[in-house]
Amino acid sequence: MDFDYSFRWIAAFKALPDMLVGTWFTLQTTVLSMVFGVLIALALTAMQTARQAPLRHFADAWVSVARNTPALFQIYMLYFGLGAFDVHLSSSFALLAGITFNNAGYLTENFRGGLKAIPHTQVRAARSLGMSAFQAYRLIVVPQLLRIVFYPMTNQMVWAMLMTSLGVVVGLNNDLTGVTQAYNVLTFRTFEFFTIAAVIYYLLAKGIMVGARLLAWRLFRY
């Protein structure tokens, strides 16, 4: 094999400020998708325990589709699929909505499993002591649920951060992968640019994990 590729790291590192701007957009998308995903997942979890069958079926369908189809297809359907019905979403919104949809499906299962791990007798005991249903869930159930689902939520946040790279397939060019690809098209220095991007993604993932451990140590010391 004749290997005559010449590395040009200086040209790649000159683009680092723009790549860091893209990294900030990636982090914003990740955080927003987690916030909206958690809120929707809580609503879906409540629907799964509802007496009304349509609510249970809706929640189960959401979870089933989110967990059993590729995230890329979900983003495609929001960006290109809705376009067939004359509903046009921006690339950034389609990416955020797609990741949020995916997050909500996985987080719902985490929350459902966490609730099942908490004996319902604790709620009955709290009610027998004079607590309202809201107080019982806020003071008894939620703190235990948070401890159970905290690390799965951390893993989901890392997954959401990595999923932001899919924005490039729907024309997004201001996240980390989009900026990297734009420079790659201009310079054809694929190895250098994507190596730097991979290192940034790696550091982001490790940063999320380390931050989660520190937060867990602070929240769950007792």
N, C-alpha and C positions, 0 to 999 in steps of 0.2 A: 504494500500500500504506500503510495506516494503522498506524504503529508507535508504540504507546503503552505498551510494556513498561517498567517502572521497576525498575532494578537495586537489589538490597539485599545488598550484599556484607558488611555488618557481621554480619547474621544468619548468613551462610554461614561467615564466619571464626570465629564463636563456636563452631561445630561442629568446628573444626580439631583440637582435642585428641582428640576421639573418632575422627576420621578418621585421626589418626596412630597411635592404638591399633590400628585396623583395618589400617593399613600394616604394623605390626609382625607381625600375624598373616599378612598376605600374604607377607612376607619369610620367615617361618618355613615356610610351606607350600612356597614356592619352593625353599628350601635342602633341605628334607626330600625333595621330589620329585626333586631333582637327585642327592642322595646315593643314594637307593634306585634311581633310574633308572640311574646309573652302575654300581652293583653288579649289577643285573639285566642290563644291557647287556653287561657283561664275561662273565657266565654264558652269555648268548645267543650271543655271539661265539665262545666256546669250543664251544658246541653246533654252530654252523655248520661248524666244522672237525672235528667228531667223525666217527668211522667209522660209528657207529650211525645208520641212516637215520631212525628215529623222532625222535631228538634234532635232526637237521638240519631235518626237516619241522616240528617244533614251533617252532624258532627262526624259520624262514622264515615260518610262518603268523603269528607274533606281529608280526614286522616288517611284513608285508604289511598286516595289519589296522590296525596303529597308524599307518602312513604313508598309507593310502588311504581312511580314514574320518574324518569330522570329529571333533575332540576333544570337541565338545558331545555327539555321539551316544555317545561312549565313557563320558562322565560320566553321561549319561542311563541307559545300560544298567546301570551299576553301582548307581545310586540307585533308578531305577524298575523296570528290567528284573529285577534280582535280587529285588526286592520281590514280583514275581509268583510266585516260588518260595519265598516266606516267608523270604527272607534280607534283613534290613533293616539298611542301613548309615546312619550319621549323615551329614549333609550335608558336614561337614568331611572325614570319612574317604573318602567317595565322590569328593570333589574331589581329594584327595591321591592316591588310587589311580588315578583317571583320568589325571591329569597324569603320574604316574609311569609308567603304561602307555604313554602317548604318548612321553615322554622316552626310555624304554628302546628303543622301536622306532627312533627317529631316531639315538640314540647308538650303537646296534648297527651301523648302516650306517657311521657315522663311524669306529668302531673297526675294522670290517672293511676299509674303504678305507685306513685308516692302516697296518694290518698288511701289506696288499698293496704299499704303497709302500716297505716295508723289505725289502731283498733277503734271501732265506732263506739265502744263502751266508754272511751275517754270523753266523748261528746255528751253522752248520757250522764256521766258522772258530773261533768261541768254544769249541765242543766239542772241536775238535782241539787247543786250547791247554790242555785239562784242566778246563774249566768244566763243571759239571753243567747239565742243561737249565734248572733253576730259576735258577741264576746267570746263564746266558746271557740268559734273558728279562728278569731283573731288572736286570742291568747293561748290556745291549746293546739289547734290543728296547724295553722300557718307556720309557726316557728319550727315545728317538726317537719313539715312538708319542705320548707326552705332548706333544711339541713340535708334531706334526702335527695332533692333534685338539683342541688347547687352544682355538683361536679358534672352531671349530665348537661346542665345548661352551659357550663363552661366549654365542654366539648362541642356543643352545638354552636357556640359563638365562634370557635375556631373554624368550624365547618362553614359557617356563614361568611366569615372573612375570606376563606379560600374560594367560595362560590362567587364572590364579586368579580373574579377573573373572567367569568362567563359573559360579562357585559360587552366584551370585545366582539362577540358574535352578533350582537344587535346594534353595532355601530358606536358603542360608547368609547370615547377616546380621552376622557379626563380622569379615569382611575389609573391605578398603578400599571395594570396590564395594558390598558389602552395607550398610555403614554409610552410604555416600553415598545409596543408594536409600532407606534408612529415613528419612533426613532429607528427602529429596525428597518422599516420600509425605506427611510431616507438614506441609511448608511450601510445596510446589509451586514451589520456587525451583530448577527443573531446571538452567537455564543456569549459575547461580552455583556450585551444588554440584558438578556434573559437570565444570565448568571447573577447579575446584580439584583434583578427583580426577585429571583428565587431566594436570595439571601435576605432581602427585605421581608418577604412573606414569612420566611423561617423565623426571623427575629420578632415579627408581629405575633406569630403563633406562640412562641416561647414567652413573649411579654404578657400575653393574655393568661397563659397558664400560671406564670409566676405571680401576676397580680391577683389571680383567683385564689391561689394558695395563701397569700398574705391576707386577703380579705376573709377567707375561711378561718384562718387563725384568729383574726380579730373578732369574727362573729360567733364562732363555735368553740370558744376556749373552754366552755363549761358544759 
